[in-house]
Amino acid sequence: MNSEQEQALLIEQATQWLVLLRSGQASSEDWRAFAAWRARDLRHQQLCERLETTLEVFRVPLAQGVRGEQLQRTLSATGSGRRRLLQGALAGAGVMLGAGLLANRRVPLEELGADLYTATGQRQRITLDDGSELVLNARSAVDIDFNSQRRLLRLRSGEIQLRVANDRRPLLIASPLGQISSRSGRLQLRLGAERATAIALDAPLELATLAGERLQLPRRQQVRFDRYAFSAPTPLQGGEGAWVDGLLEVRGQRLGDVIDALRPYRSGVLRIDPAVAGLRVSGLFRLDDSDQALDVLARTLPIRIARRTDLWVSVGPA
């Protein structure tokens, strides 16, 4: 679990406790369990204190006779009402996620200094100075450094597809895990937290890991790599570049990989239980309607989609 997911989970846990304890139905065992959870971590303590301060307003309707069950339904509800409540409370309190992290789910804040970047759910196509055509997938960021001797792109995050224009200068794509060199043809590079995937769509590629291991990747093949080594290259299955047109085309891929492809198109947290991550998926999905894609997956696989809020969705066993 990354730091963003951990923060969102802590906020969700704290809110669940507040819902229960303000419902009027909490038992003495519930209060003891809450006290133990609160004391377990300093972040729990700080988060509860700030949420209690921010949600002080709810003591007014309680004092005016509003039933605890009604308040519980308000806090427990999914949709825009609950989302606005939590966003307003957390941003006002300046707590952990706050406005900054909520904004970061729309635009990656650490990538705002990049030459080119896309927000959540956004794709961008541009023509570079040399005539090459570059497409950025959602939540991607690239720096451009062209001079008289070379053409250099730095992929900071996300995924790109590039049609390389013929030029006397080599074109190099650098990333935190390694680099790709090409003089023509189309290629893709997807950067993950620990591994990257390079795809030679219609021309061979030269690759090197950060540690210096090299590989010649033939056309119509793809390879995964980290900063040290390459996996065995595999033939393309078709549909690898469908995201350029807003589609996700998969043929026998892991459900975990499908969820990874949907995440850049959602503003909230989308988590998957490892117990179902290995299920195999085939199909064609619209990236711009990830909720529909999740519903289709739930109808065709033994999984359950749990939507706690618009910003927190979990995929687990049925």
C-alpha positions as a LaTeX table, in Angstrom:
\begin{tabular}{lrrr}
\hline
Residue & $x$ (\AA) & $y$ (\AA) & $z$ (\AA) \\
\hline
Met1 & 0.00 & 0.00 & 0.00 \\
Asn2 & 1.46 & 3.37 & $-0.97$ \\
Ser3 & 1.35 & 6.47 & 1.24 \\
Glu4 & $-1.65$ & 7.93 & $-0.56$ \\
Gln5 & $-3.73$ & 4.78 & $-0.09$ \\
Glu6 & $-2.62$ & 4.53 & 3.53 \\
Gln7 & $-3.71$ & 8.10 & 4.22 \\
Ala8 & $-7.09$ & 7.55 & 2.57 \\
Leu9 & $-7.55$ & 4.34 & 4.59 \\
Leu10 & $-6.79$ & 6.12 & 7.87 \\
Ile11 & $-9.33$ & 8.81 & 7.09 \\
Glu12 & $-11.92$ & 6.20 & 6.19 \\
Gln13 & $-11.24$ & 4.29 & 9.42 \\
Ala14 & $-11.53$ & 7.43 & 11.53 \\
Thr15 & $-14.79$ & 8.37 & 9.82 \\
Gln16 & $-16.22$ & 4.90 & 10.43 \\
Trp17 & $-15.43$ & 5.26 & 14.12 \\
Leu18 & $-17.10$ & 8.68 & 14.24 \\
Val19 & $-20.16$ & 7.27 & 12.48 \\
Leu20 & $-20.46$ & 4.45 & 15.00 \\
Leu21 & $-19.76$ & 6.47 & 18.14 \\
Arg22 & $-22.19$ & 9.24 & 17.17 \\
Ser23 & $-24.95$ & 6.80 & 16.19 \\
Gly24 & $-26.15$ & 6.25 & 19.73 \\
Gln25 & $-25.71$ & 2.50 & 19.24 \\
Ala26 & $-22.06$ & 2.09 & 20.29 \\
Ser27 & $-21.50$ & $-0.41$ & 23.09 \\
Ser28 & $-18.90$ & $-0.19$ & 25.83 \\
Glu29 & $-16.82$ & $-2.71$ & 23.86 \\
Asp30 & $-16.98$ & $-0.39$ & 20.84 \\
Trp31 & $-15.69$ & 2.50 & 22.94 \\
Arg32 & $-12.82$ & 0.38 & 24.28 \\
Ala33 & $-11.92$ & $-0.79$ & 20.76 \\
Phe34 & $-11.94$ & 2.81 & 19.54 \\
Ala35 & $-9.70$ & 3.90 & 22.41 \\
Ala36 & $-7.25$ & 1.12 & 21.56 \\
Trp37 & $-7.26$ & 2.07 & 17.85 \\
Arg38 & $-6.78$ & 5.73 & 18.69 \\
Ala39 & $-3.85$ & 5.03 & 21.01 \\
Arg40 & $-2.17$ & 2.62 & 18.61 \\
Asp41 & $-0.70$ & 5.32 & 16.36 \\
Leu42 & 0.00 & 9.03 & 16.84 \\
Arg43 & $-1.53$ & 9.66 & 13.42 \\
His44 & $-4.79$ & 8.12 & 14.62 \\
Gln45 & $-4.79$ & 10.46 & 17.62 \\
Gln46 & $-4.09$ & 13.56 & 15.54 \\
Leu47 & $-6.61$ & 12.67 & 12.89 \\
Cys48 & $-9.39$ & 12.07 & 15.42 \\
Glu49 & $-8.70$ & 15.32 & 17.22 \\
Arg50 & $-8.83$ & 17.35 & 14.03 \\
Leu51 & $-11.92$ & 15.63 & 12.68 \\
Glu52 & $-13.69$ & 16.12 & 16.01 \\
Thr53 & $-12.82$ & 19.82 & 15.94 \\
Thr54 & $-13.97$ & 20.18 & 12.35 \\
Leu55 & $-17.18$ & 18.17 & 12.85 \\
Glu56 & $-18.15$ & 20.12 & 15.97 \\
Val57 & $-21.07$ & 21.47 & 13.94 \\
Phe58 & $-22.83$ & 18.12 & 14.25 \\
Arg59 & $-23.31$ & 18.61 & 17.97 \\
Val60 & $-25.85$ & 21.34 & 17.15 \\
Pro61 & $-28.37$ & 19.12 & 15.33 \\
Leu62 & $-27.87$ & 16.44 & 17.97 \\
Ala63 & $-28.69$ & 18.95 & 20.69 \\
Gln64 & $-31.76$ & 20.02 & 18.72 \\
Gly65 & $-33.12$ & 16.51 & 18.76 \\
Val66 & $-31.90$ & 15.04 & 15.48 \\
Arg67 & $-31.75$ & 11.28 & 15.94 \\
Gly68 & $-28.39$ & 9.53 & 15.94 \\
Glu69 & $-29.60$ & 7.11 & 13.25 \\
Gln70 & $-30.33$ & 10.01 & 10.90 \\
Leu71 & $-26.87$ & 11.47 & 11.44 \\
Gln72 & $-25.33$ & 8.06 & 10.89 \\
Arg73 & $-27.12$ & 7.72 & 7.56 \\
Thr74 & $-25.81$ & 11.14 & 6.51 \\
Leu75 & $-22.22$ & 10.27 & 7.36 \\
Ser76 & $-22.46$ & 6.76 & 5.93 \\
Ala77 & $-24.05$ & 7.79 & 2.65 \\
Thr78 & $-22.14$ & 7.39 & $-0.57$ \\
Gly79 & $-22.08$ & 10.00 & $-3.28$ \\
Ser80 & $-21.43$ & 13.70 & $-3.59$ \\
Gly81 & $-22.93$ & 14.70 & $-0.23$ \\
Arg82 & $-20.57$ & 12.59 & 1.83 \\
Arg83 & $-17.67$ & 13.47 & $-0.46$ \\
Arg84 & $-18.25$ & 17.19 & $-0.02$ \\
Leu85 & $-18.54$ & 16.69 & 3.73 \\
Leu86 & $-15.21$ & 14.86 & 4.01 \\
Gln87 & $-13.37$ & 17.11 & 1.58 \\
Gly88 & $-14.56$ & 20.23 & 3.34 \\
Ala89 & $-13.77$ & 18.85 & 6.77 \\
Leu90 & $-10.32$ & 17.59 & 5.88 \\
Ala91 & $-9.30$ & 20.60 & 3.85 \\
Gly92 & $-10.50$ & 22.92 & 6.59 \\
Ala93 & $-8.63$ & 20.97 & 9.24 \\
Gly94 & $-5.49$ & 20.68 & 7.16 \\
Val95 & $-5.38$ & 17.01 & 8.04 \\
Met96 & $-3.16$ & 14.49 & 6.24 \\
Leu97 & $-4.93$ & 14.28 & 2.90 \\
Gly98 & $-6.44$ & 17.73 & 3.00 \\
Ala99 & $-6.91$ & 19.83 & $-0.11$ \\
Gly100 & $-3.42$ & 19.06 & $-1.34$ \\
Leu101 & $-3.86$ & 15.33 & $-1.69$ \\
Leu102 & $-7.36$ & 15.71 & $-3.08$ \\
Ala103 & $-5.92$ & 18.07 & $-5.70$ \\
Asn104 & $-3.11$ & 15.61 & $-6.33$ \\
Arg105 & $-5.65$ & 13.00 & $-7.36$ \\
Arg106 & $-6.71$ & 15.40 & $-10.12$ \\
Val107 & $-3.25$ & 16.60 & $-11.20$ \\
Pro108 & $-0.01$ & 14.97 & $-9.95$ \\
Leu109 & 1.38 & 17.90 & $-7.96$ \\
Glu110 & 4.96 & 16.64 & $-8.13$ \\
Glu111 & 4.79 & 16.74 & $-11.94$ \\
Leu112 & 3.55 & 20.31 & $-12.37$ \\
Gly113 & 7.11 & 21.38 & $-13.26$ \\
Ala114 & 7.28 & 18.98 & $-16.22$ \\
Asp115 & 7.28 & 20.31 & $-19.78$ \\
Leu116 & 4.18 & 18.25 & $-20.54$ \\
Tyr117 & 1.76 & 16.58 & $-18.13$ \\
Thr118 & $-1.77$ & 15.23 & $-18.07$ \\
Ala119 & $-4.34$ & 15.18 & $-15.29$ \\
Thr120 & $-6.46$ & 12.27 & $-14.09$ \\
Gly121 & $-8.59$ & 10.96 & $-16.95$ \\
Gln122 & $-6.86$ & 13.19 & $-19.54$ \\
Arg123 & $-4.90$ & 12.18 & $-22.64$ \\
Gln124 & $-2.86$ & 14.56 & $-24.76$ \\
Arg125 & $-1.47$ & 14.31 & $-28.31$ \\
Ile126 & 1.16 & 16.74 & $-29.57$ \\
Thr127 & 3.59 & 17.07 & $-32.47$ \\
Leu128 & 7.18 & 17.71 & $-31.35$ \\
Asp129 & 9.58 & 20.12 & $-33.04$ \\
Asp130 & 11.19 & 17.32 & $-35.08$ \\
Gly131 & 7.83 & 16.08 & $-36.38$ \\
Ser132 & 7.54 & 13.15 & $-33.96$ \\
Glu133 & 4.05 & 12.53 & $-32.59$ \\
Leu134 & 3.74 & 12.05 & $-28.84$ \\
Val135 & 0.67 & 10.85 & $-26.94$ \\
Leu136 & 0.51 & 11.02 & $-23.14$ \\
Asn137 & $-1.78$ & 8.71 & $-21.21$ \\
Ala138 & $-3.62$ & 9.98 & $-18.12$ \\
Arg139 & $-1.47$ & 11.13 & $-15.17$ \\
Ser140 & 1.74 & 11.19 & $-17.22$ \\
Ala141 & 4.59 & 13.70 & $-17.32$ \\
Val142 & 7.45 & 14.25 & $-19.78$ \\
Asp143 & 10.37 & 16.64 & $-20.14$ \\
Ile144 & 11.69 & 17.53 & $-23.61$ \\
Asp145 & 15.36 & 18.29 & $-24.30$ \\
Phe146 & 16.16 & 18.64 & $-28.02$ \\
Asn147 & 19.39 & 20.19 & $-29.31$ \\
Ser148 & 21.55 & 19.99 & $-32.43$ \\
Gln149 & 23.14 & 16.71 & $-31.30$ \\
Arg150 & 20.30 & 14.68 & $-29.82$ \\
Arg151 & 16.60 & 14.33 & $-29.10$ \\
Leu152 & 15.90 & 13.47 & $-25.48$ \\
Leu153 & 12.58 & 12.80 & $-23.71$ \\
Arg154 & 12.46 & 12.14 & $-19.97$ \\
Leu155 & 9.45 & 10.15 & $-18.84$ \\
Arg156 & 8.77 & 11.17 & $-15.24$ \\
Ser157 & 5.63 & 9.14 & $-14.71$ \\
Gly158 & 2.81 & 7.40 & $-16.53$ \\
Glu159 & 2.77 & 6.13 & $-20.10$ \\
Ile160 & 3.54 & 7.47 & $-23.57$ \\
Gln161 & 3.24 & 6.37 & $-27.17$ \\
Leu162 & 5.68 & 7.92 & $-29.63$ \\
Arg163 & 5.93 & 7.85 & $-33.42$ \\
Val164 & 9.57 & 8.74 & $-34.04$ \\
Ala165 & 10.23 & 11.02 & $-37.01$ \\
Asn166 & 13.23 & 10.19 & $-39.19$ \\
Asp167 & 16.15 & 12.40 & $-38.23$ \\
Arg168 & 19.94 & 12.22 & $-38.22$ \\
Arg169 & 19.84 & 12.63 & $-34.47$ \\
Pro170 & 19.01 & 9.57 & $-32.35$ \\
Leu171 & 15.96 & 9.81 & $-30.12$ \\
Leu172 & 16.42 & 8.72 & $-26.51$ \\
Ile173 & 13.71 & 8.21 & $-23.92$ \\
Ala174 & 15.09 & 8.25 & $-20.37$ \\
Ser175 & 13.28 & 7.06 & $-17.25$ \\
Pro176 & 14.18 & 6.38 & $-13.60$ \\
Leu177 & 14.58 & 2.67 & $-14.49$ \\
Gly178 & 16.40 & 2.78 & $-17.83$ \\
Gln179 & 16.32 & 4.19 & $-21.33$ \\
Ile180 & 15.14 & 3.46 & $-24.89$ \\
Ser181 & 16.81 & 4.47 & $-28.14$ \\
Ser182 & 15.06 & 4.57 & $-31.52$ \\
Arg183 & 15.44 & 6.22 & $-34.92$ \\
Ser184 & 12.02 & 5.44 & $-36.42$ \\
Gly185 & 8.72 & 3.68 & $-35.90$ \\
Arg186 & 6.23 & 3.65 & $-33.03$ \\
Leu187 & 6.93 & 2.65 & $-29.46$ \\
Gln188 & 5.36 & 2.77 & $-26.04$ \\
Leu189 & 6.83 & 3.08 & $-22.58$ \\
Arg190 & 4.86 & 2.60 & $-19.37$ \\
Leu191 & 6.51 & 3.46 & $-16.07$ \\
Gly192 & 5.44 & 1.77 & $-12.86$ \\
Ala193 & 6.69 & 2.19 & $-9.32$ \\
Glu194 & 9.30 & $-0.57$ & $-9.63$ \\
Arg195 & 9.04 & $-1.88$ & $-13.20$ \\
Ala196 & 8.59 & $-0.43$ & $-16.67$ \\
Thr197 & 7.20 & $-1.94$ & $-19.87$ \\
Ala198 & 8.68 & $-1.12$ & $-23.29$ \\
Ile199 & 6.74 & $-1.99$ & $-26.45$ \\
Ala200 & 8.18 & $-2.04$ & $-29.97$ \\
Leu201 & 5.03 & $-1.55$ & $-32.04$ \\
Asp202 & 6.50 & $-1.55$ & $-35.55$ \\
Ala203 & 10.28 & $-1.06$ & $-35.32$ \\
Pro204 & 13.06 & $-2.54$ & $-33.15$ \\
Leu205 & 14.31 & $-0.76$ & $-30.03$ \\
Glu206 & 17.56 & $-0.56$ & $-28.13$ \\
Leu207 & 17.12 & $-0.63$ & $-24.36$ \\
Ala208 & 19.39 & $-0.27$ & $-21.36$ \\
Thr209 & 18.62 & $-0.60$ & $-17.67$ \\
Leu210 & 19.89 & 1.91 & $-15.15$ \\
Ala211 & 22.51 & $-0.68$ & $-14.13$ \\
Gly212 & 23.77 & $-0.91$ & $-17.72$ \\
Glu213 & 22.28 & $-4.18$ & $-18.98$ \\
Arg214 & 21.36 & $-3.89$ & $-22.68$ \\
Leu215 & 18.74 & $-5.50$ & $-24.91$ \\
Gln216 & 17.76 & $-5.37$ & $-28.58$ \\
Leu217 & 13.96 & $-5.64$ & $-28.65$ \\
Pro218 & 12.57 & $-6.84$ & $-32.01$ \\
Arg219 & 9.48 & $-5.24$ & $-33.53$ \\
Arg220 & 6.08 & $-6.50$ & $-32.34$ \\
Gln221 & 7.50 & $-7.52$ & $-28.96$ \\
Gln222 & 7.37 & $-6.11$ & $-25.44$ \\
Val223 & 9.54 & $-6.46$ & $-22.36$ \\
Arg224 & 9.35 & $-5.56$ & $-18.69$ \\
Phe225 & 12.38 & $-4.34$ & $-16.82$ \\
Asp226 & 13.54 & $-2.80$ & $-13.56$ \\
Arg227 & 16.70 & $-0.82$ & $-12.94$ \\
Tyr228 & 18.79 & $-4.01$ & $-12.97$ \\
Ala229 & 17.51 & $-6.52$ & $-15.52$ \\
Phe230 & 15.04 & $-7.41$ & $-18.27$ \\
Ser231 & 12.43 & $-10.13$ & $-18.22$ \\
Ala232 & 12.05 & $-12.39$ & $-21.25$ \\
Pro233 & 10.53 & $-10.47$ & $-24.20$ \\
Thr234 & 7.06 & $-11.63$ & $-25.31$ \\
Pro235 & 5.09 & $-11.14$ & $-28.56$ \\
Leu236 & 2.40 & $-8.48$ & $-28.67$ \\
Gln237 & $-1.15$ & $-9.78$ & $-28.26$ \\
Gly238 & $-2.85$ & $-6.85$ & $-29.96$ \\
Gly239 & $-4.59$ & $-3.91$ & $-28.35$ \\
Glu240 & $-1.51$ & $-2.61$ & $-26.49$ \\
Gly241 & $-2.00$ & 0.85 & $-27.99$ \\
Ala242 & $-5.79$ & 0.99 & $-27.68$ \\
Trp243 & $-5.56$ & 3.48 & $-24.78$ \\
Val244 & $-4.63$ & 6.17 & $-27.32$ \\
Asp245 & $-8.27$ & 5.99 & $-28.49$ \\
Gly246 & $-9.66$ & 5.78 & $-24.95$ \\
Leu247 & $-10.02$ & 2.00 & $-24.93$ \\
Leu248 & $-8.60$ & $-0.76$ & $-22.76$ \\
Glu249 & $-8.27$ & $-3.97$ & $-24.78$ \\
Val250 & $-7.10$ & $-6.99$ & $-22.82$ \\
Arg251 & $-6.65$ & $-10.64$ & $-23.76$ \\
Gly252 & $-6.07$ & $-13.00$ & $-20.89$ \\
Gln253 & $-4.41$ & $-10.37$ & $-18.71$ \\
Arg254 & $-4.32$ & $-10.34$ & $-14.91$ \\
Leu255 & $-7.12$ & $-8.46$ & $-13.20$ \\
Gly256 & $-4.47$ & $-6.60$ & $-11.20$ \\
Asp257 & $-3.01$ & $-5.20$ & $-14.43$ \\
Val258 & $-6.48$ & $-4.14$ & $-15.58$ \\
Ile259 & $-7.06$ & $-2.28$ & $-12.32$ \\
Asp260 & $-3.65$ & $-0.61$ & $-12.72$ \\
Ala261 & $-4.75$ & 0.63 & $-16.15$ \\
Leu262 & $-7.99$ & 2.08 & $-14.72$ \\
Arg263 & $-6.37$ & 3.94 & $-11.81$ \\
Pro264 & $-5.12$ & 6.94 & $-13.84$ \\
Tyr265 & $-8.73$ & 7.53 & $-14.86$ \\
Arg266 & $-10.11$ & 7.79 & $-11.31$ \\
Ser267 & $-9.79$ & 10.64 & $-8.84$ \\
Gly268 & $-10.07$ & 8.39 & $-5.79$ \\
Val269 & $-8.42$ & 5.28 & $-4.43$ \\
Leu270 & $-9.00$ & 2.04 & $-6.33$ \\
Arg271 & $-7.63$ & $-0.95$ & $-4.44$ \\
Ile272 & $-7.69$ & $-4.67$ & $-5.22$ \\
Asp273 & $-7.51$ & $-7.67$ & $-2.92$ \\
Pro274 & $-4.47$ & $-9.84$ & $-3.79$ \\
Ala275 & $-6.81$ & $-12.85$ & $-3.64$ \\
Val276 & $-8.40$ & $-11.81$ & $-6.96$ \\
Ala277 & $-5.54$ & $-9.92$ & $-8.61$ \\
Gly278 & $-4.45$ & $-13.01$ & $-10.55$ \\
Leu279 & $-7.81$ & $-13.65$ & $-12.25$ \\
Arg280 & $-7.56$ & $-13.55$ & $-16.04$ \\
Val281 & $-9.54$ & $-10.98$ & $-18.00$ \\
Ser282 & $-10.40$ & $-10.57$ & $-21.68$ \\
Gly283 & $-12.51$ & $-7.75$ & $-23.04$ \\
Leu284 & $-12.79$ & $-4.22$ & $-24.36$ \\
Phe285 & $-13.51$ & $-1.41$ & $-21.90$ \\
Arg286 & $-13.91$ & 2.36 & $-22.11$ \\
Leu287 & $-11.25$ & 4.09 & $-20.05$ \\
Asp288 & $-13.35$ & 7.24 & $-19.79$ \\
Asp289 & $-16.08$ & 5.33 & $-17.94$ \\
Ser290 & $-14.16$ & 3.31 & $-15.36$ \\
Asp291 & $-17.28$ & 2.73 & $-13.24$ \\
Gln292 & $-18.89$ & 0.93 & $-16.16$ \\
Ala293 & $-15.72$ & $-1.09$ & $-16.67$ \\
Leu294 & $-15.77$ & $-2.16$ & $-13.02$ \\
Asp295 & $-19.44$ & $-3.15$ & $-13.25$ \\
Val296 & $-18.73$ & $-5.27$ & $-16.34$ \\
Leu297 & $-15.86$ & $-6.98$ & $-14.53$ \\
Ala298 & $-18.12$ & $-7.72$ & $-11.56$ \\
Arg299 & $-20.68$ & $-9.35$ & $-13.86$ \\
Thr300 & $-18.14$ & $-11.60$ & $-15.56$ \\
Leu301 & $-15.77$ & $-12.50$ & $-12.73$ \\
Pro302 & $-16.23$ & $-13.86$ & $-9.18$ \\
Ile303 & $-15.52$ & $-10.45$ & $-7.66$ \\
Arg304 & $-17.38$ & $-7.79$ & $-5.70$ \\
Ile305 & $-17.02$ & $-4.02$ & $-6.15$ \\
Ala306 & $-17.39$ & $-2.17$ & $-2.82$ \\
Arg307 & $-17.97$ & 1.56 & $-3.16$ \\
Arg308 & $-17.58$ & 3.17 & 0.26 \\
Thr309 & $-17.50$ & 6.65 & $-1.27$ \\
Asp310 & $-16.87$ & 8.05 & $-4.75$ \\
Leu311 & $-13.23$ & 8.37 & $-3.70$ \\
Trp312 & $-12.77$ & 4.88 & $-2.24$ \\
Val313 & $-13.52$ & 1.74 & $-4.26$ \\
Ser314 & $-12.34$ & $-1.80$ & $-3.44$ \\
Val315 & $-12.29$ & $-4.90$ & $-5.59$ \\
Gly316 & $-12.45$ & $-8.19$ & $-3.68$ \\
Pro317 & $-13.80$ & $-11.74$ & $-3.79$ \\
Ala318 & $-17.51$ & $-12.18$ & $-4.37$ \\
\hline
\end{tabular}
